[in-house]
Amino acid sequence: MARLIRTEKEVEGRYEDVWLVVEEDALEQWPAGPREIVGREAPRKTGPLRARGEARYTADIRLPGMLHAAVLRSPHAHARVQKISFEKALAAAGVRAAVGPGDVDALTDEPGYQGQAVAAIAADTFRQAVAALELVEVEWDVREPLLDPEEAVRRGQLVGETSHYERGDVERALAEADVVVEAEYRTQTVLHSSMETHQSICEWRDDTLDVYISTQFIWGIRDEVARKLGVAPDKVRVVCEFMGGGFGSKNGAGDHTYIAAELAKRTGRPVRCALTRREENLAAGNRNATIQRLTAAARSDGTLVALTGDFVNATGWDGWAASTDGPMRMLYDCENIRTTLSPAKLNTPPMKAFRAPGFVEGTFGLECLLDELAAKLDIDPLELRRLNYANSTDDRPYSSKNLMECYKRAEPHWQRRNDVRARSEGPWKRGVGLASQVWYGGGGPPSYAWVRVGSDGRATVITAMQDIGTGTATAMAQIAAEELGLPLDRVDIVLGDSARGPYASISAGSSTTPSMGPAVRAAAADAARQIVEIAAQRHDKEERVLSLAGGKVVSSDGGSWAIEEVVDLLDDAQILGKGARGPNPTGMQVLTFGVQVAEVAVDVETGEIRVERVAAIHDVGRVINPLGASSQVEGGIIQGIGHTLSEDRLLDPASGLTLNQTLDAYKLPTIADVPEIVTELLDIPDEHLTNLGSKGLGEPPIVPTAAAIANAIRDATGADVRSLPITREEMLRALDEARKKEKRGAPAAV
Amino acid sequence: MPDLTINGQTHSVAAPVGQTLAETLRDDLGLTGTKIACAEGHCGACTVLLDGVPVYSCITLVHMVGDREVTTIEALREHPLVEAFVRTDALQCGFCTPGQIVSASALVEANPSPSSEEIRHAMAGNLCRCGTYPKIEEAISSWQG
């Protein structure tokens, strides 16, 4: 029966109350541990299509009569368009239409960052469109850009407002503490660098708009585009069958989609608008830089008594205040905490969510600070974390938390540190560091799925979700196969089209598997129940003696019939099961936890840093596909290594122009930069969370990596590295500072 | 109007001067297995073979190909590397994967049992933002099954 409920919904740490219709979620969780299919390694179902180059991404779609758009983006960080003329551009070869400020909300005559969209041209070919852009005549009034986040805070120029959080009596705790450490940490601007750039193709057919888009949220794009264009949501169809990476940057429709939709309307033809790589590096979003002034205070026995943090997010021209203060508030048992978070509005490209936004940055600061405190207290860093283990950080209990078990599993990796240090030789110093992880990842409703079973004995999961490369399609097929007692190769999945399946959740906030999985299991169970009912009537059995296993309906009192034999009674008609995601447990915090241990080697003469090994132990509930899960962990760590050591979106400090718009200048990790990575997932189902007990895994692995590496560098060299990325220059600066400190008589490290 | 030999077949291509091989493959011939991710020779997603040598097709002018044999992912679909990449989960979003496999095919052709160092050297010109590198190394190490 459909049930209307009001529940709390969380995406990437932002909560909202929503009304939902859910089905009763009556299924018991499976027992812990690997099942027939769930919990066992499965190569991804779309693997062959992707590897063979047969998968059709948005970038590969060519519609008949399709035009190509090129976008005129502001060459200035802050400017005003005095005058714009399309006269010459419209006369150029192949040009079919032009739009400028006022024609589409996405185009502005007062750009606030380099790369903001001002005008666009549609032409027969992309080259013609780009050539015509050169003919658009613009008179610019160039203005002074504001680029310094602290100056923006002083001026009160914010995206939103400064948020304040306080619990306990911080001043008193600081006064009474035995040890206080203070430090300033900085993190840089990092680019998502999805291999498939942001792009859309829009086509109006009568009064219906088809949007082919590289997105993380098919259903959200449908809703957003319908709202902004003032059309009924059902008149917008959104398609994304294969998607070339997003990492948080593709949650919304983006300027390019509205530009394509308007140009398509004006020309009566499908229009493609795809960002070039250079546009991508300017206008596709970023992980914002942060400044973190932190204090930790403890008693001499290691008990944390106070934590404070003043955080400035360099949010950019637009965006939202990612919770850089989140880890400080959520990771440790500490009664007295005070934080402020100021999102600075700057003449720089807007931030977008990027794989655990805020928590990656905040964990770097907090977990380095904890190691600085451990050094001062002369307490083992792992022990210090255990001493301050949180059993709750607000009045809500955890739905499940096995971080202590993660720490236990980290011990063998942590114990390697004496051997690792002993392998230092010549200028190469070696060390080990660790850092803890807290993040969301519980997913939530609404999410719906259908499961169809045909007389060929094959099942199809149907839902308008997207698989952004995380392997969720395979996980959904595994869940359905498990419930239906079918081999995995007899279960397909149809996704990627809002017109071909029910509402599915966003693929952000580590939510796809925990949101969609329970709905898919419920749908498969509904189909299984119908198959059992049919078999019971056909073979004159009681339903309670029948179950599905090994592709058969099995009777406990003897006899079995192949599923296709049972369903074949219906000929071409098919069984259709429906399932919905139930609500999250009321009044509980649903979080993921983990710890990573990094081993590094640092050449103290050249500042070169090599990450040699990372062990990652995470608690994300039940693991559906250990193979895909290990890939997620490796990918998160590798992105974390880039964040820690090499990636940095560089701005010219005078003009605010981006200096590294290309992939040779913006330094992504390559295969040569990858250390040994050891993945351990606890695989303990969360007994309070849904019919699966699974949480998300997309984001947790990137959260602690930077701090673990920085702590390993401190362990190896005694140098405090407090600013990302830790380039050779920064490493040499930190080593120099440590040497000076040592000369002054203060020991640089234990 | 150059004649190109692509995957063993001859194609007459009408291309303006300055058109790249990647554009020809994708836009004129519908061979969209070759991806373009940067269009300026920095990432390797567009890798194809010219006479067996990996090149970035996005910075290879189509008029400069001449009589060299072009091999794209479409001709390598039955290569054991494809199965190895799938088996080891050496792909996530998959956008860079065809280029990775094309590069890897040239490596194993020249050196069927490459060392870890050799794999890392040969594959360093193919970026993967999802971070599938450990499994790419595993796939290439175990491509013969």
Chai-1 contact restraints between the chains, C-beta under 6 A:
chainA,res_idxA,chainB,res_idxB,connection_type,confidence,min_distance_angstrom,max_distance_angstrom,comment,restraint_id
A,P43,B,V86,contact,1.0,0.0,6.0,A-B,restraint_1
A,P43,B,R87,contact,1.0,0.0,6.0,A-B,restraint_2
A,G47,B,V86,contact,1.0,0.0,6.0,A-B,restraint_3
A,P48,B,V86,contact,1.0,0.0,6.0,A-B,restraint_4
A,R50,B,L91,contact,1.0,0.0,6.0,A-B,restraint_5
A,R50,B,G94,contact,1.0,0.0,6.0,A-B,restraint_6
A,R50,B,T97,contact,1.0,0.0,6.0,A-B,restraint_7
A,A51,B,V82,contact,1.0,0.0,6.0,A-B,restraint_8
A,A51,B,F85,contact,1.0,0.0,6.0,A-B,restraint_9
A,A51,B,V86,contact,1.0,0.0,6.0,A-B,restraint_10
A,A51,B,L91,contact,1.0,0.0,6.0,A-B,restraint_11
A,A51,B,T97,contact,1.0,0.0,6.0,A-B,restraint_12
A,R52,B,R77,contact,1.0,0.0,6.0,A-B,restraint_13
A,R52,B,V82,contact,1.0,0.0,6.0,A-B,restraint_14
A,G53,B,G33,contact,1.0,0.0,6.0,A-B,restraint_15
A,G53,B,I73,contact,1.0,0.0,6.0,A-B,restraint_16
A,G53,B,P98,contact,1.0,0.0,6.0,A-B,restraint_17
A,A55,B,G94,contact,1.0,0.0,6.0,A-B,restraint_18
A,D60,B,T32,contact,1.0,0.0,6.0,A-B,restraint_19
A,S193,B,R129,contact,1.0,0.0,6.0,A-B,restraint_20
A,M195,B,A37,contact,1.0,0.0,6.0,A-B,restraint_21
A,M195,B,A45,contact,1.0,0.0,6.0,A-B,restraint_22
A,M195,B,F95,contact,1.0,0.0,6.0,A-B,restraint_23
A,M195,B,C96,contact,1.0,0.0,6.0,A-B,restraint_24
A,M195,B,R129,contact,1.0,0.0,6.0,A-B,restraint_25
A,E196,B,F95,contact,1.0,0.0,6.0,A-B,restraint_26
A,G244,B,C93,contact,1.0,0.0,6.0,A-B,restraint_27
A,G244,B,F95,contact,1.0,0.0,6.0,A-B,restraint_28
A,G245,B,C93,contact,1.0,0.0,6.0,A-B,restraint_29
A,G245,B,R129,contact,1.0,0.0,6.0,A-B,restraint_30
A,R277,B,C38,contact,1.0,0.0,6.0,A-B,restraint_31
A,G469,B,Q92,contact,1.0,0.0,6.0,A-B,restraint_32
A,G469,B,C93,contact,1.0,0.0,6.0,A-B,restraint_33
A,G469,B,C130,contact,1.0,0.0,6.0,A-B,restraint_34
A,L627,B,D89,contact,1.0,0.0,6.0,A-B,restraint_35
A,S631,B,D89,contact,1.0,0.0,6.0,A-B,restraint_36
A,E634,B,G131,contact,1.0,0.0,6.0,A-B,restraint_37
A,E634,B,P134,contact,1.0,0.0,6.0,A-B,restraint_38
A,G635,B,C130,contact,1.0,0.0,6.0,A-B,restraint_39
A,G635,B,G131,contact,1.0,0.0,6.0,A-B,restraint_40
A,I638,B,G131,contact,1.0,0.0,6.0,A-B,restraint_41
A,Q639,B,G131,contact,1.0,0.0,6.0,A-B,restraint_42
A,T662,B,H42,contact,1.0,0.0,6.0,A-B,restraint_43
A,L663,B,C38,contact,1.0,0.0,6.0,A-B,restraint_44
A,L663,B,H42,contact,1.0,0.0,6.0,A-B,restraint_45
A,L663,B,C43,contact,1.0,0.0,6.0,A-B,restraint_46
A,D664,B,H42,contact,1.0,0.0,6.0,A-B,restraint_47
A,L668,B,L127,contact,1.0,0.0,6.0,A-B,restraint_48
A,T670,B,A124,contact,1.0,0.0,6.0,A-B,restraint_49
A,I671,B,R120,contact,1.0,0.0,6.0,A-B,restraint_50
A,I671,B,M123,contact,1.0,0.0,6.0,A-B,restraint_51
A,I671,B,A124,contact,1.0,0.0,6.0,A-B,restraint_52
A,I671,B,Y133,contact,1.0,0.0,6.0,A-B,restraint_53
A,A672,B,R120,contact,1.0,0.0,6.0,A-B,restraint_54
A,A672,B,A124,contact,1.0,0.0,6.0,A-B,restraint_55
A,V674,B,Y133,contact,1.0,0.0,6.0,A-B,restraint_56
A,V674,B,P134,contact,1.0,0.0,6.0,A-B,restraint_57
A,I677,B,P134,contact,1.0,0.0,6.0,A-B,restraint_58
